[in-house]
Amino acid sequence: MANNRRVLVVDDERHIVRLIQVNLEREGYQVLTAFDGKDGLQKAKTERPDLVVLDVMMPYMDGFEVLKSMKADPVTAEIPVIMLTAKAQDADVFRGWSSGLIAI
């Protein structure tokens, strides 16, 4: 089944990106990838995916910085974001929800 929906996966761990990519492609999604925060933000602006799966801990810009920049830019503000993280402390979860996440 063909799917026109595009998902941008941003994580500095290539094996994590590949795992998510394979599973999304198996479900028919088109997957874009980026391996650091700056590249992910740039691809979100130029490619305008339907969803971003975003890691928190990355080089150059962490996921929260990327999210803040996306939500401040009219081009990317409405793109839903799911944070992918090992940081599950209450403060991190609250920071994500208050920044406009749909899931963490």
N, C-alpha and C positions, 0 to 999 in steps of 0.2 A: 504494500500500500504506500503510495507516494505521499509525502508530506512537505508542504512548502515552508513549514516553521523552521526558523533558524535559531540555534542556541550557541552562544559564545561561552566557552569553558576557559576560565582563567585560573591557572595554578602553576607554581614554579616546579612542582614535581611531575615530571613528564609521564610517569607510570600512572599517576592519578588521572591526568588529562586523558590518557589513552583508554583507561578503564571506563571513564564516563563517556567518552566519544564512542567507543564500540557499542555500549549499551544504548545510547541515544540513537545511533545510526541503525541499530537493529530494530528500533521502533519507528524508523522512517524519518527521523529528524536530520536536517542538514546541520553539521557541527563545524563551528569556527573555533580556532584555538589561539591562546596567547599564554606566554610563560612568565610574565611579570606584570605588575600593576600598570606601568606606563603603556606597554603594548596593548594590554587589555582595554584601557580607557580609550586609546586611539582607535582600536577596532570597534569598540562600542559606538563611537562617534561616526566612523566612516561606513560601517557595515549595517548599523541599526538592527541588531538581532531582535528576535521576539522575546528572548529571555537570556539573562546572564547568570551563569553559575560561577561564583567568585570565591576564591580562597581568601582567608584573612591574612596569613603570614606569608608575604612575598617580598622580593627585593624591589628597590626603587620607590614603589608606592605600595603600602599595605592595602588590604581589601577595604578597610574603612575609609581610607583616603580616596580610593577609586569610587566607592559608593557616594561619598560626599560630593565629589566632582561631577558624577553622573546626575545626581539629583539637583545640582545647581545649574545644569546646562539644559535649556529647553529642548535640545536635540535628543538628549538621552534620559531626561527626567522621568518619562513615563514607562521606560523599559523595566519590567519586573526583574528583581535580583534575588537569587537564593545564595546565601553564604554557606560555604563549605569550610568547616573548621574543626580543629581538635580543641579549640578554646571554647569551652562550654561553661565558663564561670557566669554567674548571674549578671555581673557588670557587663560582660561581653554581649550576652544575649540582649540585655536592655539597650545597650549602645546600638546593636543591630536593628532592633525593632523601632527605636526612636529615630533611626536614620532612614527608614522607609523600606526595610526588607519585607519580603513576603514570606520568607522561611529562613531559619538558621539551624 
